[in-house]
């Protein structure tokens, strides 16, 4: 591999988005990120509180500040998880062309792209929030709550770009991953369980943020008229993080599943041919006692290997990862159990009022 290729792979392993480069050196990286997240949320809350005072409890803007903090912390966690994922992929006995294994994340997850995508979702979140009907009459109060909407949308938008980066990374790995698959790996996933564990982590933090967003939207006293488009937009905006949670869990795993399935079918074909050849040798060539014993030992060994192959799963998710996601999903479902009834109730009310009118 050329020096330029090695440099690109090194960049993949050491990419640092702009939000990771803001550190308070005196307190360490973890505490620094907690402080930065808290600063974003509490700066908005302090500004909004200065204008509306204790109304921050009635309009649930205090919870928006908490949402901003948690979303930023989840983004930091997801980025750290992506770092470990890429590093683990690089250790998986990659093929000679490492660029096929590890796409250039510095190009996809560049500061420019983060700012552009974050700004798009930040502005979109402001438009959606404003269309719901803000419970304020003063322009200054409207401006500060829109700042909060923009911050929450901006951070969430960067997370959406990160999900795309995860997909591209795993897709690039999957294209050349067959060389590193091993059905005898103890994870029963051909050595890919580490990817499934990271996908569960990405999906879980997205789900947590999704529940907080749905909680905030349902608690805020919006003043908009509940027309059909208002109800549709509201519950689509609530559902969007849940959709992204499923997307980051399943979509990146599909190309890897296809490669694992292809690998398993190929190995099964090889073992089946080997067993057929041994059986023919035992019946057609009439070997002596020593040869017969050797052929039978080979046959039992091949059967044992085939049994290991059958145990290999073609999705990179172990039982532990599945249980973890299931627990998190059920917990969040219980937390947000009133969303579906509220949505149905809102639609029924609108239909009745439309029919009556």
VOROSE-802704 format. One record per residue: x, y, z of N, C-alpha, C, CB in turn. Coordinates in steps of 0.02 Angstrom, whole numbers, plus 50000, padded with zeros to 5 digits. Glycine has a CB too. Layout:
<pts>
XYZXYZXYZXYZ...
</pts>
This chain:
<pts>
500434994050000500005000050000500445006250000499525000150061500275011249960500685017249953500635021550016500475021249892501105026350021501105030850079500475035150080501725035450077500235037150021499625041250020499025037350045499485043749948498995030750028498455026450052498495025750127498475019550018499105024750153499195024050225498975030350262499915022350241499125036050232498915042350262498165042950266499205048350223497815040850212497085041150211496775036550263496815039350142497065030550271496825025950322496935028850392497155019150316497525031950401497665035050466497175040550481498375037850467496985044450429496495049750438495815046850460496405053850374495635041050431495005037750449494995036150523494895031450408495575033750548495615031550617495675037450666496195026850627495825043450640495955049050685495535055150667496695050850683494955054150638494535059950621494235062850685493975057950571494235069450690493965072750748493525078550725494525075350796492875077850730492425083350711492555089450755491675081150718492325095150733492485101450767492245101350840492185107350731491675098150853491405098250922491835094050970490695095750922492245089550942492695085650985493345089351000492855078950953493485094650962494105098350972494035103851023494335101350906493415105051047493315109951100493405106351167492615113251096493965107251197494105103951261494345108851313494625098451251494145107551375494415111351432494965106951462493845113151485495585108351445496135103851461496215102551536496775106751433496005107351576496115106651648495685101151679495965113151683495125099451647494655094651679494615088051642493965097751682494975087151587494945080851551494395080751499494855075151599494445076051452493995076051394493265074451413494225070951344493165069651459492475067651477492125073351513492475061351521492435076051565492135081551602492055087651557492565083351664492535088551512492495094251466491875093751422493125094551422491735087851398491155086951354490495087751392491175080051320490495085551454489915086651497489805094151508489995082951565490345097651520490305104951531490055108551469490985107751553490315106651410490105109851348489365108551335490535107351289489145102351346488445100651336488005104751383488325093151347488205105151446487825108951496487815116351478488115107951566488375118851453488425125951434487925127651379489135127751411487855123251330487385124451276486665124851302487435118951223486485119851343485805119651368485635125251416485675113151402486085126451464485945131551515486015138651488486415130551574486415139651436486465146351405485795148251375487015146551351485495143351339484825144651312484325145951368484595138851268484335141651419483855142151474483915148751511483925136351522484535150951522484645157251558484375163151518485405158351572484495163051453484245168351409483485168451408484525167551338483195162551403482465162151400482155163951468482245155051379482475161751521482225163351589482245170851602482645159651642482745174251576482795181451586482205185151556483445184051556481875182051507481315185351474480635183151502481335183951401480565176751520479895174351541479865172051614479685168651496480435171751647480435169951718480205162851730480005174651757479775162051780479535155351800479075151951749479185155751865478925155451695478515152351642478885146651607478315157551591479545146151620479925140651589479665133851611480675141351605479315133651668479035127351692478365125851657478945127451768477985131051646477335130051614477405128351540476905136351622477885131451506477965130151434478465124551420478185136551398478735121651473479195115951467479845117651431478855110251432480025124051429480665125951398481255123551440480705133551389481145122451505481675119551546481855112551521481465119351621481355108951498481475102251472481835102551405480815098251466481705107751366482065108651303482815109551317481785114751265482975113151371483675113951390483995107151407483745118751449483615103051444483855096351461483935092251398483365092851510483475092951351483505089351288484135091151249482885090751246484305097551248484915099951214485525096751245484965107651215485545096751312486125093851348486195086451333486045094951424485655082751339485675075451329485845073751257484995072251349485555077451210485695076151139486435077251124485265080651094486725082451151487435083751140487865078251172487635090551169487685076051232488045070551264487995064151223487785069451335487405062851196487305056851155487715057351091486555055951137487785063351063488195064251003488925062751019488125071450975489165065151076489845063651098489945056151106490015067351164489455052851137489505045651149489515041951082488915043251192489075043951036489035040550971489675041450932488435043250931489975047350936490605048650901491165044350929490795056050905491195043750995491705039451026491595032151006491685040151103490965030151002490805023250980491015022150908490055021850988490935027150866491145026650796491915025950792490915032750755492265029550835492995028950837493195021650852493295033650891492885018750902493055011850920492855006950865492725009950987492295008350831492075003950777492585003850720491395006250750492805009850699493285010250644493945007050663493395017650624494165008050725494795005050747494744997450748494975007650817494174994850770494074987650772494054984650702493424985850808493754988350655493754986050586494454985550557493324990650542494874990350575495554990450550495954984550576495894996950568495754981850634496114976150662495864969450637496064976350738495324969550598495024963350575495364960550512494284964450560496014959850515496394956950460496144959550392496344949350462496214966150380495944969050319496324966750257495974976650322496014967250199496344965550136496884970650120495844965150078497294969450068497824974050052497584981150039498204971649992497004981750007496744988449992496324990850051496334988449927496634994250098496264996350157495765001850142496754998750210495865005350087495395010650070494695007750056495635014650010494675001550031494034998250019493714996250085494114992049974494134995050135493884993050201493644999050241494424989250239494035004450240493875010250280493815016450236494425011350334493205018550220493125024450179493395030550216492385025550162493525035850179493825041850208493285045750246494145046250153493255044550310492735047850351492845055250357492725044750420493475057450349493595064650353493255068350296494355066050353493115064950241492765068050185492015068150198492915064350120491755062650224491025062150237490835066250298490815054850246491185065150353491035068550416491495074450426491075063650476491515078750376491935084750380491585090150421492115087450310491965094950445491675100450482491155104150439492225105450506491315104950375490855108550330490195104850325491165109250260490225098250316489605094350310489205094450375489765087150290489555094050431489215094250496488835100950504489715093350554489175106450486488855113050493488265113750445489365118650480488345111350383487815112050334487195107950354488055109850265487315101450370486755097150388486445099350454486985089850393486865101250502486615103650566486195109950558487185104950614486425114550516486055120750504485395119350470486475125650462485395114650422484775112850388484255110350438484905107550334484455105650480483975102950528483805108050582484255096550561484275112450600484125117650648483595122350623484755121450665483675124750561483185129250531482515125650521483435131950463482545119350498481935115450489481565114550555482095108550458481935113350608481615112550674481285119050697482145110450726481595124750681481285131150697480635132150658481775136950681480645130350594480045131150552479485126650578480195129450478479665120350594479155115650619478875118050686479455108650626479325120050732479095122550797478655128650791479695124050841478845133250747478455139350738477765137650708478825144250692477745132750663477105130850632476635127550682477235126250573476905124750736476485121750787476085126950826476905117550835476335133150825476015138550863476365139550929475275136850874476775144750934477165146050995476735149451047477785150250979476795147451110476385150451163476675157051189476315145651221476885161451143477175167851162476905173251117477955167651159476875179351143476655185051102477215190051092476065188551135477715189951137478285194651133478805192051083478595195651202479055196451041479545194450990480195191851021479695200250944480395194751076481015192451109480935185351135481205197251166480365183851163480235177051188480225171951131479565176751227479925173951076479915169551017480625168350992479485172650961481025173650992481715173050967482125168251010482055179950966482045168651076482445164351119482235157051114482395166651192481585155751109481365148751103481595145851036480595148151110481605150150984481855147850919482595146250922481715153050866482965149850964483675148250974483735141251003484015153451021483295139651051483295132951080483115127651029482805132551138482615129150987482435124450934483015123350886481815127050896483355128850869483915128250822484475124050852484185135250804484635125050915485175121150947485005113750947485295123651018484385112150967484175105150969484185102150899483465104450999483945105850849483935103350781484645102850752483515107850737485075107550768485755107550742486135101350767486125113950764486085099950831486425094150860486135087650831486365094050937485465087350826485145081450798485335080450725484385081950804485405085950688485605085450618486305082650611485575092350585486765084650655487435081750653487415074350668487895085350704486955072350712486875065150727486625061350666486395064150786486165064450627485905061250567486475060150517485345065550535486905065150509487485064350465487935058850490487885070950459488015058350557488405052950586488125046150569488455053850660487465045550568487135039250550487325037350478486365039650558487325042350434487535041050365488265038750363487435047350321488685041850404489385039850408489465032650432489765044350454489045030550479489055023650503488875018850446488575022650562488355020750409488135016450353488685015650301487505019350320488995021150282489525020950231490125016950256489735028050212490295017850319490865014250347490755006650346490995016550419490175004450369490034997250372489944994450302489414995850414489654998350256489584996050188490274995050156489175001150146490734999750168491414999050142491764993050171491805005350156491654991850235491954985950267491664979450238491834986150343491014979350226490674973350203490914971050135489924974450202491094975950092491294974250023491904969650022491434980549984492344970350072492954966350072493004962150135493564970850066492454961450171492484958250237492534950650234491874960050277492354947650177492354940250173493034937350189492144937950103493564941150175494244938750189494384938250264494754943350157493984941650304494104941450376493574937450414494124948450403493064934750379492554930850412492844924150437491954929550365492594921850492492814915350520492234912450560493454916150565491924907150533491334904350566491494900850632490984899550521492144899850647492324896750711492404901950766492964892850703492314908350750492364913550801491854912250857492254920650771492044913350919491584911850975490964916350978491954912651040490964921850939490374926050942489794923350899490554933050918489924917850861489414914750818489144919450765488844912150860489524924750750489324929450698489884930350646489144936250729490334925650642490874926050594491394931250612490614927550527491394933550675491874938750696491614945750686492504937950659490954946550678490664953150665490234955750722490254952950601490234952250778489804954350833489964961350858489864949350891490604963250853490794969950876490424975350837491564970850869490254973950775489874978850735489154979250760489884976950659488844973450772488164973450798488104976950865487914966350804488594975950908488584979250974488594986850966489184976951017489004989250919489034996550908488394999150877489624998350862488084995350832487454997450802486904998050855487244992650747486904993350902486424993650957486544999950998486474987351001487175001651009487335007651047487095013951011488095008151059487225014350945486985020050905486225020550908487225019450832485905014850898485175014750897484875016650964484925007850875485185014351018484925015551085484945022951103485325011651136485505026351088485545033451105485065037551062486265036151097484965035350999484475038750956483775037850983484515036050883483635031951009482975030551038482855034651100482915023151054483365035351142483305039351203483135046651186483955039051244483505049451137483365056351116482665056751086483885058751064482455051651049481795051651019481235051951071481705045450977481315048251126480825048351179480785055351211480985043051233481365058451220481375065151250481035070251204482095067351266481155069551139480835074151091480075073251092481115072951020479855067051091479135065751092478815068251157478995058251083479175067551212478925069851277478855077451276479395067751334479365080951249479335088251247478765090651202480005091051222478705087651143478185089851096477485088851126478245086151030477395083351161476735081951189476575086251250476695074651209477095088551285476975092551346476915100051332477535091451394477205102351278477195109551263476495111851244477695111151207476265117451272475585119951257475575123851191475335124551314475595120251136475585123451070474915127051059475705118251015474925132251019474315136151008474035135350938474455143551021474345131150898474115130250829473455126450826474635126450789473075127650774472435124350763472575117250739471985128150712472245112350769472395105350753472045103150689472175100750811472315105550633472075103350568472425096750551472225108750513472245093750494472535087350476473285087850465472195084550414473505093550433474225094250420474605095450485474345099950370474285098950533474605100150598474725093450634474175104850642474205089350635474265082850669474775078350634473575079250671474755078350567475225074150530475945076350541475065074350455476065082850537476735085550546476985084250617476755093050531476545085250665476735084350736476965077250749476155086150781476565072450727476735065550744477275062650697476115061250741477355065650639477935063650598478575065950632477885066550526478565072050659479165074750693479315070750756479055082250710478795068250788478885063850846479185057150824478225062750883478925054550768479125047850745479815047750714478625045050696480045053450688480675053650650481275050650689480835060750632481395052450752481955049350788481885041850797482035052650856481265039550807481145032350813481325028750747480415030950833481125032050691481295029150626482055028850617480975033350569482395034250635483125034350629483455029250674483395041350645483145027950731483405022750776483405015950743483005022550841482855014350709482805007950673483265007950612482085006650652483315013650579483755014050520484475012550537483705020950488484735015750591485435014750609485555007750636485645019950660485035004450661485104997550685485114992550628484544995950734484674993450579484564988250528484924989650462483824987550515484854995750436485094997150368485854995950361484945004450350486284998250407487004996850398487164989350402487405000650449486734985550437486874978450446486674974350385486514975850506486264977150340486014973250282486584971050236485514977350243487034975650214487574973250170488034968250204487994979150147488134969050270488534964250307488184957450311488694966850378487524957650321487124951550321487184947850255486384953150336487154951550200487194948450134487874945050124487084953750079488404948250147489064945350140489154939250185489604950450156488884939550246488914933850291488514927950263488644935750361487944929450234487524924150205487894920850146486854927050182488204925050104488574922450046489154918050070488834928150001489504920550121490074916750149489834909950177490424920750205489274910050213489024903950243488814898850189488424905450288488494901250136488284896750082488904893750047487844900550030489414897850036490024895350004490374890050047490504901149991490424891450112490754886750157490344880250162490844889850226489684880950163489254875050165489354870750103488514877150171489414873950046489524870249983490194866549985489504875049923490714869850010491374866650014491354860650061491894871650038491044861450119491014855950168490594850250142490744858450235490044851950108489624846750080489994842650028488984849750050490384845949986490784842449935491314838049968491114847449887491604840750021492114836950056491824830550088492454841250110491254831150119490934825350151490714820250097490314827550192490464822750041490274818249987490874814449961489934822149930491444817849954492054814649930492304809249978492584819749920492254810650043492484805650092492024799550090492484808750163491374800650084490904794950082491044790550020490184797450080491174793749965491334789949904491974785949911491384794649843492474788949943493104785449955492994779249998493624790149987492544779850048492414774250093492044768550057492014776650153491624770250010491204765049978491494762449912490514767749965491834766749875492044764849807492754761949804492014770849762493204764449846493904762449838494114756849885494344768449850493684754649929493844749149975494524750050008493824742449938494604755350049495254756650081495414751350134495254763650112496054751050152496244746350205496034749250272497004744950204496174745550325495944747450392496204754250412496154742250444496844755550402497154761850422496854767750383497914761650411496774766750317496484772050276495754773350294496534770250203495384767850308494684768550328494624772650393494364761750337495064771250441495044774850504495204782250492495564771850554495684783550449495874790450434495294794150399496504790750391494974790750352494404793850317493814795150364494184789350260493694790450410493154791450458493304797250506493034784950499493934797750526494134803450568494034810050531494874802750591494224810050466494124816050425493384817650418494444815150356492984812350412492264813350404491954816350467491924806550387492144813750525491884816350588492124823550600492104811950647492744824950581492994831750588492604836550544493744832050572492484834550481492114838850435491404839950459492104835750365491094834750488490424835450516490424840350575490144828650540490944839950616490994844550673491074851850649491594842550717491484852650597491584859350569490924861850539492134859250516490564857450505489924859350475489424861350528489644853550432489444857950585489004859650641489164866650666489074854650698489814868350670490004875150691489754880350640490774875750698489794878550577489564883150525488824884450531489724880350455488424879350546487704880150552487524884650611487364873250561487954884850662487824889150720487944896450705488254886950779488334897850653488504904750637487884908550613489054905050583487754914350642487204918550622487424923050565486944922850682486944925050524487104929350467486924936650480486754926850405486734938250542486644945150563487144946450620485904946650586487444952350622487974953650672487724955350741488414959150647487194951950763486904953450828486884947150871486184956350820487204947550929487174941950975486574942451021487814941651017486474937551062485904937551108485944943451156485874930851148486544944851180486634950351227486434957051196487354950751250486644958251134486474964451100485714965051088486844965051033485414959351069484694959451057484304960851121484464952851028484514957751176484174958851240484264966051263484444954051293484864968751253485004975651273484534980451237485724977551259484484979551170484054984051131483324982951150484154982851056483124976751162482434975351180482244978651245482324967751185482694978351295482564981551360482494989051351483124979851410482954992051314482934999351303482305001251265483565001651265482134997251214481544998751173480904998351215481494993951114480834993051255480234992251297480194997851348480234985351332480764999551379480775004851428480545011451398481475005651458480805012951339480615019251306479895018951281481075020751248479665013051261478975012251239478495013651296478855005251210478665011051356478245012251415478245019751432478495008151475478835022851426478885029951441478455034151396479615032151435478415032151332478045036051283477395032651261478475037451222477095028751306476515024651288475905028651268476345020151345475885035151287475295039151271475335042451203475205044451324475875041351166475965044851102475465042351051476675043951076475415035651043474965032850993474235034451009475055025250989474005033451071473315035451087473185042851075473155033751159473675047051091473595054251080473535055751006474185058151110473935052450966473915053550893473235051350866474485049650858473015045450886472365042950863471805047450885472255035750888471835049650948471325054050974471295060550936471445055351049471885063350920471905069750884471605068950814472635072250879471775063550780471495062350714470735061350717471825056150683470485057750766469765056550773469405063150786469625051550830469695067350830469385073850844469345078050781469785077550899469885078050742469885082050681469365079450631470585082050649469325072850624468835069950578468125071650598468925062350574467985071250665467315072850690467145080150678467255071150764467635084650693467505091750684467415093450610468075095850714467785090150565467725091350493467045089050469468285087650455466825083150494466175080450473465605084950497466085073350499465675087350559465165091650588465115098350550465315092850662465705100950533465725107350497465415106650428466435109850491
</pts>
